[in-house]
């Protein structure tokens, strides 16, 4: 039996059942015994079809006879006796057998073959109930902290906003019914007349096929069985459509249809289409707008009003005429709508390039708090805490900082262009030179795998071929660039296309149509014509110049947190979301290095030490905890020590030995007890869920999550009140709230009091003003913070705060493969993370965050603090300032090494800190020397001659980036004076390089 005839009979068997026995459609037959039953079903179906056509002006017998005698009459002059693979003679014999009741001896019908094909086509048929209950994928609109649109998230083919059918005006409903299925209200899922007319029309007139599907069938096709152009799909579609009509009302089916269809401009469903084309909701559409959209399902691209406005007007006029015929509108209404302008909202060609890590995190939070499986499972409205302008700025700042680090240190690698537009250019050139024959759209160019093969060398003349002359209003290369779909869709550097690579240098075309000279850098002699690469523009007099930008291998993350509320204002979890979806703010843990040291200093301050308490910056060995394991002997970053120094200086210059010595009596009597108190603060501050009891913990050896570290620094700004960081404010669906975050006050960290937190904040301000973060000294009145560098310079950190926000920045290489890669000698938190953080603070101030000098102590802490000589001292219960300067280091030890010191020349302290700095007398003549003005930062109570930073023995000299005297990060506020390297070596027996 002819294969096509088998498929036609199986389809006819389906049509016969759904039209004559819609309540008892069988999906499986026995090939051995059900042959007669199938023959009877086919005969009943044909009788039904003939009856249906009695009211139509179509004579099937005459059409068949004409085709038999003269095939060219129905299929063209050259038509043979076989049409579409069908023998007309067999088709006529089958028609006589099933529609005339004859029993021809030469019947081509084979019931067994038809049953086998039918049974296979109906295997695993989706149920109508599943379709009824299926949630349409939708587009979720995400609002920023100001309530303005920030992002959209949706699945492929799912950019829709579902609306109840009741909110769709009757006229809009009638327009779609008139255009797509005029007998919608009368049929039961299948319009047999439409099916037969489409079959005959397609048989007689090959070309653009007719549909014949009802609205119900289109619902089934779009949402269940797919749109394969096969007989199997048609069989499944008809059965499910007939069953769907039994369990849903007509309005419900129409609602599924109007919410499911694609209408162009990336819009699925009538609501999204109304917003995309006209900037209004479906309930606000006028007659002309409704008719235009109703004409789109037949061919959203072919009838696109953006590309082919004349076609769109013709199709709109057809829909209006159908509405007039159905009596839905008057002649005058039709005439007015036909003349109406298309009234389109400008096509938005911009693509979102920001906030992908944020949207991913919001999706996770919605699952947790709103019990939403996915934000793309429906149409939701999500309110976030994000500052949109700051978010975009933070992403760009981090990307520049990471790339500049690799470029300046010679660590760049070239892995080829992001994509090549040569094929797209050729297609556009061919289309421009050929007459239009159908709807033509600019080709979409997709890039290579995110980790492409090594760079390609330019070959022969192709590499030096000059750019083509413009074709039409835009150059072909620009049209190709505009239609490209880049891999790194969230990277801020413009995507440019290489136009020339000859002797005159490399020329690139920019997205605004200009041409610029390109400094190819690492890609020199590796670029081909029409390669698309990322560039950094250098505007100036004359033509613009561009420098190539290469995606780095190094990673980074940044977070901006509002101190009082915990609202996340900006967050970027990596260099580029399409390259790596790992959010290093919320999903990764890394060693924080010295950014964790403030915990130990906080414990010491809470134990009664003062910022001027002297601590020996010298070798120390702590015994094993509980007598188990090895003793611990940490080292400073530079390997040495500087003798007695104050608590403040120990933190400002990140002294590992000072931090370790605080465990020896500075917090508790014994080191293990001191460590426990530090751990208690860490646990209460929710930096960790569990504290590992080993000494290197105090130097940041235990990995931390950035989000949790930021919460602690916000607590420092709040004098111990830790906010709970969050980004999700609420989730709504159809105006109904699914989740609303309840306002929560920050939780006070009871392991340290307000005075200790305030003293710590002032010491962290000293880190910025003249310590390891002195690159930010210009804003030292506004910022406090701490640098951090983990062992072997694997991680570079800066955690900083203002009155309003906390900012945390991390730079490092991923170690998911089990290896740890160093950033390189000298690449510390002060060198890498601080400049990035500085630009983020500037961006925050430029995007609405207040810039205010760091606040003094709160009313609660103020009575317990004495300000003396610029330092802040804790008062005791009696109002006196506790004398702790020599608690850990005796006076005799301090002065023993002074060349002008004599035994007995030490005097005691005085009330309210007048002599807190200590005093001494004597000189070589034995005269009493006048008391110098106290300097509470100077352990010797006298002002010493200023020394250059490079001359201070406890610091390595800062080396500027190679070949430049300015910041590699382009920060205008960057201080170009020589800076210290960040002495944040973690721990161990040897200096780290």
URVEN-V451299 format. One record per residue. PHI is phi in whole degrees, 0 to 359 (none if undefined). NEAR is the number of other C-alpha atoms within 12 Angstrom. Layout:
PHI&NEAR, PHI&NEAR
This chain:
none&22, 305&23, 300&20, 294&25, 294&33, 301&29, 294&32, 294&34, 293&40, 295&42, 294&37, 296&43, 298&44, 295&48, 297&44, 298&40, 291&36, 288&40, 264&36, 254&29, 223&22, 298&26, 271&19, 221&17, 288&26, 270&30, 251&29, 217&24, 234&30, 271&21, 297&21, 273&16, 240&13, 263&21, 303&22, 301&19, 297&21, 294&36, 300&32, 294&23, 298&33, 293&39, 292&31, 296&29, 293&32, 293&35, 298&26, 295&26, 293&33, 296&26, 295&20, 297&25, 275&22, 298&14, 264&11, 250&16, 275&13, 226&20, 251&19, 295&26, 300&17, 294&16, 296&25, 296&27, 299&21, 299&20, 296&30, 293&26, 280&18, 214&23, 304&28, 294&20, 291&22, 248&28, 224&26, 104&18, 295&13, 263&13, 293&25, 271&22, 287&26, 248&23, 246&29, 56&24, 86&18, 259&27, 278&24, 298&31, 295&25, 295&28, 295&34, 292&32, 297&26, 296&36, 299&34, 294&28, 291&26, 259&33, 251&28, 248&20, 77&18, 276&17, 233&18, 295&17, 291&12, 262&17, 298&22, 278&30, 288&36, 235&27, 302&33, 300&25, 294&29, 295&37, 296&36, 298&26, 294&32, 297&37, 300&28, 292&23, 294&30, 260&31, 294&21, 51&14, 291&29, 295&28, 274&26, 293&30, 296&19, 297&19, 291&31, 298&29, 268&17, 288&20, 276&22, 291&37, 299&32, 225&36, 259&36, 260&38, 263&35, 253&40, 258&32, 276&34, 296&29, 266&19, 83&20, 262&20, 303&21, 245&31, 201&33, 238&37, 225&36, 198&30, 281&21, 303&16, 61&24, 224&33, 279&39, 223&42, 239&39, 290&40, 228&36, 294&24, 299&26, 296&17, 271&23, 267&30, 305&25, 303&25, 295&30, 294&39, 299&40, 296&35, 296&45, 291&42, 295&38, 296&33, 279&35, 249&38, 197&36, 294&26, 259&26, 306&32, 289&23, 258&17, 278&27, 247&33, 111&41, 233&41, 260&35, 300&38, 293&33, 294&31, 295&31, 293&32, 299&28, 295&22, 296&23, 294&27, 298&23, 290&22, 291&31, 274&31, 227&23, 302&18, 146&12, 296&14, 288&19, 274&21, 273&27, 89&30, 275&37, 279&40, 300&48, 296&50, 297&44, 295&39, 299&40, 297&44, 296&32, 290&32, 250&34, 218&35, 274&34, 87&19, 240&20, 299&15, 271&14, 221&18, 293&30, 301&30, 298&33, 295&37, 297&43, 297&41, 299&44, 294&50, 295&47, 294&44, 297&48, 296&40, 289&37, 296&38, 295&36, 279&25, 246&23, 236&23, 280&20, 299&26, 299&25, 294&26, 294&39, 296&41, 297&34, 299&38, 294&41, 293&48, 274&42, 258&40, 287&44, 266&36, 233&39, 87&35, 56&33, 70&29, 258&34, 249&41, 90&45, 293&53, 293&41, 296&38, 296&41, 300&41, 289&32, 291&32, 274&34, 236&31, 65&21, 216&21, 282&25, 300&36, 292&27, 254&22, 292&32, 268&29, 299&41, 297&38, 292&44, 297&44, 294&44, 298&48, 293&54, 295&46, 275&43, 281&41, 303&39, 297&32, 184&26, 302&30, 274&26, 297&26, 256&30, 300&36, 290&35, 284&28, 266&21, 226&23, 299&21, 294&19, 298&25, 298&34, 294&32, 298&25, 293&34, 299&41, 298&34, 297&29, 297&42, 297&44, 294&29, 294&29, 296&37, 296&27, 298&19, 279&20, 80&17, 279&24, 223&27, 268&18, 299&18, 294&15, 296&22, 296&27, 298&20, 295&17, 290&31, 298&29, 278&19, 296&21, 294&21, 297&32, 64&26, 280&27, 288&20, 307&16, 292&22, 275&16, 263&14, 286&13, 240&17, 296&21, 229&31, 215&37, 83&43, 290&37, 294&39, 295&46, 297&42, 301&33, 294&33, 299&44, 298&36, 295&25, 294&30, 295&36, 298&21, 287&18, 262&23, 253&28, 55&17, 260&26, 302&19, 201&32, 291&39, 262&37, 282&29, 195&33, 259&39, 243&39, 244&40, 245&47, 256&39, 245&39, 261&36, 291&45, 270&39, 301&34, 296&28, 291&36, 302&39, 297&34, 295&36, 299&45, 298&43, 294&37, 297&41, 295&46, 300&39, 297&39, 298&43, 292&42, 293&39, 294&33, 301&39, 291&34, 293&29, 286&26, 259&24, 71&18, 259&21, 295&23, 229&22, 258&32, 243&27, 100&34, 290&43, 293&42, 194&40, 233&35, 257&40, 301&32, 296&24, 296&33, 297&36, 298&22, 295&23, 293&32, 296&27, 294&18, 293&22, 291&23, 268&13, 255&12, 292&11, 289&12, 243&9, 200&17, 298&20, 240&22, 243&22, 300&28, 295&25, 266&23, 251&27, 251&23, 276&27, 283&23, 304&18, 306&22, 240&22, 291&18, 291&15, 304&17, 303&22, 263&22, 277&22, 293&23, 236&16, 53&12, 285&13, 301&20, 288&28, 248&25, 297&23, 292&23, 295&29, 291&23, 286&16, 303&17, 246&21, 86&16, 292&12, 238&22, 299&28, 299&36, 298&46, 289&39, 296&34, 294&40, 294&42, 294&32, 268&26, 291&36, 243&27, 291&37, 290&30, 269&36, 287&28, 248&31, 272&41, 284&30, 292&32, 299&31, 268&43, 240&45, 247&50, 288&48, 255&42, 222&33, 223&35, 273&26, 296&12, 278&13, 94&23, 264&38, 244&40, 234&45, 266&43, 262&36, 301&30, 270&20, 94&23, 282&24, 244&27, 230&33, 283&32, 249&36, 274&29, 285&31, 54&25, 294&26, 268&32, 304&22, 64&25, 239&27, 263&42, 245&39, 299&40, 73&42, 296&44, 257&45, 228&47, 272&39, 223&38, 245&32, 275&28, 239&18, 280&14, 187&10, 288&7, 81&11, 292&18, 290&24, 241&27, 229&33, 242&31, 291&40, 235&39, 242&39, 297&42, 276&35, 273&31, 291&41, 244&43, 194&50, 205&52, 210&56, 217&57, 238&50, 238&51, 281&41, 296&38, 289&34, 254&32, 85&40, 293&37, 279&44, 270&44, 201&52, 202&54, 227&51, 265&44, 176&46, 295&46, 206&39, 298&32, 296&26, 280&29, 204&25, 273&23, 295&27, 270&36, 284&39, 279&38, 245&34, 244&22, 237&27, 236&29, 220&39, 296&38, 277&51, 57&46, 286&55, 294&57, 268&50, 302&51, 305&52, 300&51, 293&50, 294&54, 297&53, 297&41, 292&48, 296&39, 292&35, 280&33, 112&34, 292&40, 248&49, 303&50, 263&47, 301&45, 277&42, 227&47, 284&36, 268&36, 209&27, 306&26, 214&28, 230&21, 257&29, 290&21, 301&19, 286&22, 68&15, 74&10, 249&12, 91&13, 262&14, 286&20, 236&26, 231&25, 286&38, 228&35, 285&39, 303&42, 269&34, 84&30, 249&28, 215&29, 237&27, 78&28, 293&39, 215&37, 279&43, 303&52, 300&44, 295&40, 300&45, 280&53, 300&47, 252&49, 54&58, 277&53, 297&57, 294&48, 295&45, 301&55, 295&48, 292&43, 296&50, 287&42, 266&30, 90&26, 281&41, 245&34, 223&26, 296&19, 249&21, 300&33, 300&31, 293&24, 298&37, 300&39, 297&30, 295&34, 297&47, 297&36, 299&28, 296&39, 300&41, 289&24, 293&28, 282&38, 62&31, 288&37, 227&29, 270&18, 208&19, 252&28, 279&24, 280&26, 216&31, 302&42, 301&41, 306&40, 290&48, 259&48, 88&47, 281&33, 275&32, 301&30, 225&39, 269&33, 304&44, 301&46, 286&40, 297&53, 297&49, 299&48, 293&52, 294&57, 296&48, 295&53, 298&51, 297&48, 265&42, 57&40, 103&39, 267&33, 266&38, 279&38, 268&35, 299&42, 205&41, 233&43, 261&40, 270&35, 198&35, 227&37, 233&29, 221&27, 54&20, 78&14, 259&15, 290&17, 261&23, 202&25, 223&20, 289&25, 278&13, 296&16, 229&16, 283&17, 302&27, 268&26, 284&27, 276&34, 280&25, 287&31, 213&35, 269&31, 300&34, 298&42, 299&43, 295&46, 293&46, 300&49, 298&47, 299&48, 293&45, 290&43, 292&50, 294&43, 295&40, 302&46, 282&43, 287&29, 206&33, 249&38, 289&51, 250&50, 294&43, 297&44, 261&45, 303&29, 300&24, 251&34, 296&33, 285&28, 247&35, 236&45, 232&52, 176&61, 215&57, 278&58, 203&57, 219&54, 275&51, 305&45, 61&31, 54&41, 278&40, 224&50, 238&55, 231&51, 214&55, 239&57, 226&56, 214&51, 240&44, 300&37, 262&37, 224&47, 241&52, 235&52, 235&55, 231&57, 230&59, 228&53, 176&44, 262&30, 298&30, 234&20, 297&14, 276&8, 93&8, 260&10, 243&21, 253&23, 284&26, 281&37, 113&30, 302&31, 83&38, 272&41, 260&51, 299&49, 294&48, 274&48, 255&51, 280&47, 299&54, 300&50, 295&51, 297&52, 300&50, 291&35, 293&50, 301&47, 299&32, 295&32, 297&36, 295&25, 281&18, 242&23, 98&19, 281&26, 294&19, 248&24, 231&18, 302&18, 306&29, 289&26, 285&28, 294&31, 291&21, 303&14, 290&14, 272&24, 307&23, 293&23, 261&28, 234&32, 247&30, 263&25, 227&25, 59&21, 88&18, 255&34, 239&38, 247&45, 284&42, 269&28, 278&23, 297&12, 268&12, 87&17, 274&21, 279&32, 291&35, 272&30, 234&36, 302&41, 251&35, 295&30, 263&35, 233&31, 300&20, 303&34, 301&23, 292&22, 295&35, 268&27, 300&20, 266&15, 273&20, 294&12, 256&19, 273&25, 232&23, 303&21, 82&16, 270&24, 254&27, 247&20, 280&20, 279&23, 235&16, 297&18, 62&25, 84&35, 298&29, 243&31, 300&42, 285&43, 92&38, 215&36, 207&33, 234&26, 95&22, 206&17, 293&12, 262&11, 85&14, 283&13, 286&16, 275&17, 300&14, 294&22, 286&21, 298&21, 299&28, 236&26, 287&36, 266&35, 256&31, 296&39, 261&39, 70&32, 219&21, 273&17, 259&14, 302&9, 293&9, 242&10, 293&17, 299&23, 294&18, 277&16, 287&19, 294&19, 268&35, 226&30, 277&29, 289&23, 279&29, 249&25, 294&25, 297&25, 303&17, 76&12, 209&13, 250&16, 236&21, 297&34, 291&31, 260&35, 69&21, 277&26, 293&17, 271&26, 290&29, 278&29, 276&25, 293&22, 303&24, 242&37, 288&42, 282&39, 283&52, 278&55, 249&59, 306&48, 288&49, 189&36, 133&25, 262&21, 233&18, 300&23, 263&28, 237&24
